[in-house]
Amino acid sequence: MSETDTVNANVERHEFGAEVGRLLDLVVHALYSDREIFLRELAANSADATDRRRFEALTNEAVALPADAKILIRPDKAAKTLTISDTGIGMSKDDLARNLGTIARSGTRAFSQSLGDAKPAEGSEDQRPSLIGQFGVGFYSAFMVADRVTVTSRQAGTDEAWTWDSDGKGSYTIERAEREQAGTSIVLHLKDDADEYLESYRLDHVVKKWADNIAVPIVIVDDEGKEEAANKGTALWRKSKSEITEEQYKEFYRTVSHNFDEPWATLHWRAEGALEFSGLLFLPSMKPFMPVEDDRRSKVRLHVRRMFITDEAELLPNWLRFVSGVVDTDDLPLNVSREMLQSTPALQKIRRAVTTRVVNELTNRSKNAEKADDYITFYENFGPVLKEGIYEDFERRSEIAPLLRFRSTTQEGWTTLADYVSRMKPEQEAIYYLVADDAEAAKKSPQLEGFGARGVEVLLLSDHVDAFWPEQLAKFEDKPLRSVTQASADLAKLKTEGDAPETPQADKLVAALKLALDKDVSDVRITDRLVDSAVVLASSGMGPDLQMQRLMRRAGRSFGGGSPVLEINPRHPLIQSLSAKAEADQDISESAGTLLDLARIQDGDSPRDPVAFARAVAAALAGTA
């Protein structure tokens, strides 16, 4: 929350949240590579506000949009100010504080939430509208060219106007103001090195470059007071591909995505038949900038007859949320409500068709051997998100799995599940994988020693979703996916490369360890899947694998599986030393605890009692243990 004090009876001063100050510095010095983008961001906000008012007017005459609604850009050379004004939905005093004083606050998102909480009266039709537009990171781009920004706004349907004012250095003020019409005016007090944006020809160039596709007319007032529309306001997605240049596609991508890269893939098509719609979608070439919140919902924009309706129609599943763009149809009513959006058969069909189009594009690109490196670049950015689809989307799992790429114990680069299967040993039953916090840690895991000794390839998984999706996929090309922590029995069926070493007996040690660790492990057993390590943990066979168990334990959730199994390597000097002590009936209970903690640490877990473990290690190093 921001701190507030009163400058005088009419002016309130608020402190920005710390996150706003950090973001302002980032926006001004690092985020945008071209400072002229500020005009695109502010014009897009004004257009969204205008569309939102037009939409709300469908059910509320009190907020009717003026017939000549437009975005007005007015430079004032004498005052060194640039004003961007609109007659959109406007903001109240509280809206100004929330939307402009707290980063990543969205007026649209907050309003949408309030609508979702407000149920219609019994027996009445639900007329809650879907929403349009938001103030976000883009607003703060104004400080790239201005050392002070003043926003005056009057919410449609009210008589009160308010002014928000800030130099972007830690605080802002809010005071009552006068404004004849509903809408918002943003006054930029330009920096000395931003005089170019006082020239109407320069503004015209920027609008045509960055905002030509905004449907609301953008009018620039020249030095003589004349007004001229600077944008064509055409629906780019309704044009044929032959009419659109590559540069226009790039400009539109940056407008709808608020990203700063170039699209990795552009999908532009017209669906015809029983259901007709136009689609213009983009897949990014870089990870998007998300300063505070990671919204998992798809934000592809839904238009009806060219009018922007909402970006919350969830036209794509969450696991394709990195896709941006527009879908426009004539087969939905303009006053479609949010509840109708979730249930209308037409939209369900559009969702399926749009998702299929994106999946087909990814499939084709993933199969293009000539551009394999290009696909890997994409995958390194968005592979973890695709994996979420395996976990969440039962219908599409078989289509998503071939899109995935993996590191493995035998390959230098990336591999696919299909390539892994082609390299499997004749007697190998399953696709083996190991989940770890990072790939480098996975390569050194004792869990791999037995597989390496048998020349069996293991996939190394280290993304945050890797503990979840393999169990949901279950099989690939009829080969089960199996965690190495649950594959001890499998190794016994596979031959070791070279002569198998003799396995010493350690029955008395096993019995002693079981007794000492009775509450912490479900079993202790000798294993031949270790080469260099003394111990390793294995899943008991009930419940999830060890990595999932650790995640659930850290989250405070039960997982229904038994305690892990402690497996010991009877050929390791440490185990042989403990076995000799057990044969001599010496007490090994303290050493047993240290042994279990070693196994936990090897798997990326913590000792049960870190302090006791540290003391035991210190004693051992001192030669007194």
JONORQUI-V218037 format. One record per residue. N is the residue number from 1. SS is DSSP state (H for helix, E for strand, C for the rest). OMEGA is omega in whole degrees, -180 to 180 (NA if undefined). Layout:
BEGIN
n:ss:omega
N:SS:OMEGA
N:SS:OMEGA
END
This chain:
BEGIN
n:ss:omega
1:C:179
2:C:176
3:C:-176
4:E:170
5:E:-176
6:E:178
7:C:171
8:C:-175
9:C:-174
10:C:-173
11:E:175
12:E:176
13:E:-179
14:E:174
15:E:173
16:C:168
17:C:-177
18:H:-177
19:H:179
20:H:179
21:H:179
22:H:-178
23:H:179
24:H:179
25:H:-180
26:H:-180
27:H:-175
28:H:-170
29:H:-173
30:H:-168
31:H:-176
32:C:179
33:C:-179
34:C:-173
35:C:-179
36:C:179
37:H:-180
38:H:-177
39:H:175
40:H:-177
41:H:-179
42:H:178
43:H:179
44:H:177
45:H:180
46:H:179
47:H:178
48:H:179
49:H:178
50:H:179
51:H:-179
52:H:178
53:H:178
54:H:-179
55:H:-179
56:H:-180
57:C:178
58:C:-179
59:C:-178
60:C:-177
61:H:-177
62:H:-179
63:H:-177
64:C:-178
65:C:177
66:C:-177
67:C:-178
68:C:-178
69:C:-180
70:C:173
71:E:-175
72:E:177
73:E:-174
74:E:174
75:E:177
76:E:-175
77:C:-178
78:C:-179
79:C:-176
80:C:179
81:E:174
82:E:-176
83:E:174
84:E:-175
85:E:179
86:E:175
87:C:-178
88:C:-173
89:C:178
90:C:-178
91:C:174
92:C:177
93:H:-179
94:H:178
95:H:180
96:H:-179
97:H:-178
98:H:-171
99:H:-177
100:H:-178
101:H:-179
102:C:-174
103:C:179
104:C:170
105:C:179
106:C:176
107:H:178
108:H:-176
109:H:180
110:H:180
111:H:179
112:H:180
113:H:-180
114:H:178
115:H:180
116:H:180
117:H:-176
118:C:-179
119:C:179
120:C:178
121:C:-178
122:C:178
123:C:-180
124:C:-180
125:C:179
126:C:-179
127:C:179
128:C:-176
129:E:165
130:C:-168
131:C:-171
132:C:165
133:C:177
134:C:166
135:C:-179
136:C:-179
137:H:-175
138:H:-179
139:H:-176
140:H:175
141:H:178
142:H:-177
143:H:172
144:H:-177
145:C:-176
146:E:174
147:E:175
148:E:-180
149:E:179
150:E:-180
151:E:176
152:E:-173
153:E:174
154:E:-178
155:C:180
156:C:-179
157:C:178
158:C:179
159:C:-175
160:C:174
161:E:-177
162:E:178
163:E:175
164:E:-176
165:E:-180
166:E:171
167:C:177
168:C:-175
169:C:175
170:C:-178
171:E:175
172:E:178
173:E:174
174:E:177
175:E:179
176:E:-177
177:E:176
178:C:175
179:C:-174
180:C:-177
181:C:172
182:C:-179
183:E:-174
184:E:172
185:E:178
186:E:-179
187:E:178
188:E:174
189:E:-166
190:E:174
191:C:-178
192:H:-178
193:H:-179
194:H:-179
195:H:-178
196:H:-178
197:H:170
198:H:180
199:C:-176
200:H:180
201:H:179
202:H:178
203:H:179
204:H:179
205:H:-178
206:H:-180
207:H:-180
208:H:-179
209:H:-169
210:H:-171
211:C:-175
212:C:-176
213:C:177
214:C:-172
215:C:179
216:C:179
217:C:175
218:E:-173
219:E:179
220:E:177
221:E:-177
222:C:-176
223:C:-178
224:C:178
225:C:180
226:C:180
227:E:179
228:E:179
229:E:-176
230:C:-177
231:C:178
232:C:178
233:C:-180
234:C:177
235:C:-175
236:H:-176
237:H:179
238:H:178
239:C:174
240:C:-178
241:H:-176
242:H:-178
243:H:-172
244:C:178
245:C:178
246:H:-180
247:H:178
248:H:176
249:H:-179
250:H:-179
251:H:-179
252:H:177
253:H:-178
254:H:179
255:H:-174
256:H:-176
257:H:-172
258:C:173
259:C:-172
260:C:180
261:C:173
262:C:-179
263:E:175
264:E:177
265:E:178
266:E:-180
267:E:-178
268:E:-177
269:E:177
270:E:178
271:E:-178
272:C:-179
273:C:180
274:C:178
275:C:-177
276:C:175
277:E:175
278:E:178
279:E:173
280:E:-174
281:E:-179
282:E:170
283:E:-174
284:E:177
285:C:179
286:C:174
287:C:-180
288:C:177
289:C:180
290:C:-170
291:C:-175
292:C:-172
293:C:178
294:C:-179
295:C:-175
296:C:-177
297:C:173
298:C:-178
299:C:175
300:C:-173
301:E:175
302:E:174
303:E:172
304:E:-177
305:C:177
306:C:-179
307:E:177
308:E:-179
309:E:-178
310:E:170
311:C:180
312:C:179
313:C:179
314:C:-179
315:C:175
316:C:178
317:C:-177
318:H:-176
319:H:171
320:H:-175
321:C:178
322:C:179
323:E:177
324:E:177
325:E:-172
326:E:168
327:E:-174
328:E:-178
329:E:172
330:C:-172
331:C:174
332:C:177
333:C:180
334:C:-177
335:C:179
336:C:-179
337:E:180
338:H:-180
339:H:178
340:H:-179
341:H:-176
342:H:-172
343:H:-176
344:C:-179
345:H:-179
346:H:-179
347:H:176
348:H:179
349:H:177
350:H:179
351:H:-179
352:H:-178
353:H:-179
354:H:178
355:H:178
356:H:-180
357:H:-179
358:H:-180
359:H:178
360:H:178
361:H:179
362:H:180
363:H:-180
364:H:-180
365:H:-180
366:H:-179
367:C:-177
368:C:-176
369:H:-178
370:H:-179
371:H:-178
372:H:-179
373:H:179
374:H:179
375:H:179
376:H:177
377:H:176
378:H:-175
379:H:180
380:H:177
381:H:-169
382:H:178
383:H:180
384:H:179
385:H:177
386:H:-179
387:H:177
388:H:179
389:H:176
390:H:-177
391:H:-170
392:H:-168
393:C:-177
394:H:-175
395:H:-173
396:H:-174
397:H:-177
398:H:177
399:H:-177
400:H:-174
401:H:179
402:H:180
403:H:-174
404:C:177
405:C:-173
406:E:164
407:E:179
408:E:-176
409:C:-176
410:C:-175
411:C:179
412:C:-177
413:C:-180
414:C:177
415:E:177
416:C:175
417:H:180
418:H:179
419:H:177
420:H:-178
421:H:-179
422:H:-179
423:H:-177
424:C:176
425:C:-177
426:C:-177
427:C:-177
428:C:-175
429:C:-168
430:E:170
431:E:-175
432:E:179
433:E:176
434:E:178
435:E:179
436:C:-178
437:C:175
438:C:-174
439:H:-179
440:H:177
441:H:-179
442:H:-178
443:H:-176
444:C:-174
445:C:174
446:H:180
447:H:-176
448:H:-170
449:H:-179
450:H:179
451:H:177
452:H:180
453:H:-179
454:C:179
455:C:-179
456:C:-179
457:C:177
458:C:176
459:E:-178
460:E:-176
461:E:-177
462:C:176
463:C:-174
464:C:-179
465:C:-171
466:H:177
467:H:-171
468:H:-167
469:H:-176
470:H:180
471:H:179
472:H:178
473:H:174
474:C:-177
475:E:170
476:E:-175
477:C:178
478:C:176
479:E:-180
480:E:172
481:E:-175
482:E:175
483:E:180
484:H:178
485:H:178
486:H:-172
487:C:-180
488:H:-179
489:H:-180
490:H:-176
491:H:-179
492:C:-179
493:C:-177
494:C:-176
495:C:174
496:C:178
497:C:-175
498:C:-179
499:C:179
500:C:180
501:C:179
502:C:-179
503:C:179
504:C:177
505:C:177
506:C:-174
507:H:-177
508:H:177
509:H:178
510:H:-180
511:H:-179
512:H:180
513:H:177
514:H:-180
515:H:-177
516:H:-174
517:C:-173
518:C:-175
519:C:-172
520:C:179
521:C:178
522:C:180
523:E:170
524:E:-178
525:E:175
526:E:179
527:C:174
528:C:180
529:C:176
530:C:179
531:C:-176
532:C:-175
533:C:-178
534:C:-174
535:E:174
536:E:176
537:E:176
538:E:176
539:C:-179
540:C:-178
541:C:176
542:C:177
543:C:-175
544:C:179
545:C:-171
546:H:-179
547:H:178
548:H:178
549:H:-180
550:H:179
551:H:-179
552:H:179
553:H:178
554:H:179
555:C:179
556:C:-178
557:C:176
558:C:-177
559:C:171
560:C:180
561:C:178
562:C:176
563:C:-178
564:C:175
565:E:175
566:E:178
567:E:-177
568:E:180
569:C:-174
570:C:180
571:C:-178
572:C:-178
573:H:180
574:H:-180
575:H:178
576:H:178
577:H:179
578:H:179
579:H:178
580:H:178
581:H:179
582:H:178
583:H:179
584:C:178
585:C:176
586:C:180
587:C:180
588:C:-174
589:H:180
590:H:178
591:H:179
592:H:179
593:H:179
594:H:179
595:H:178
596:H:179
597:H:176
598:H:180
599:H:179
600:H:-180
601:H:179
602:H:-179
603:C:177
604:C:179
605:C:-179
606:C:173
607:C:179
608:C:178
609:C:-175
610:H:-178
611:H:179
612:H:179
613:H:180
614:H:179
615:H:-179
616:H:179
617:H:179
618:H:179
619:H:179
620:H:179
621:H:179
622:H:178
623:C:-178
624:C:-178
625:C:NA
END
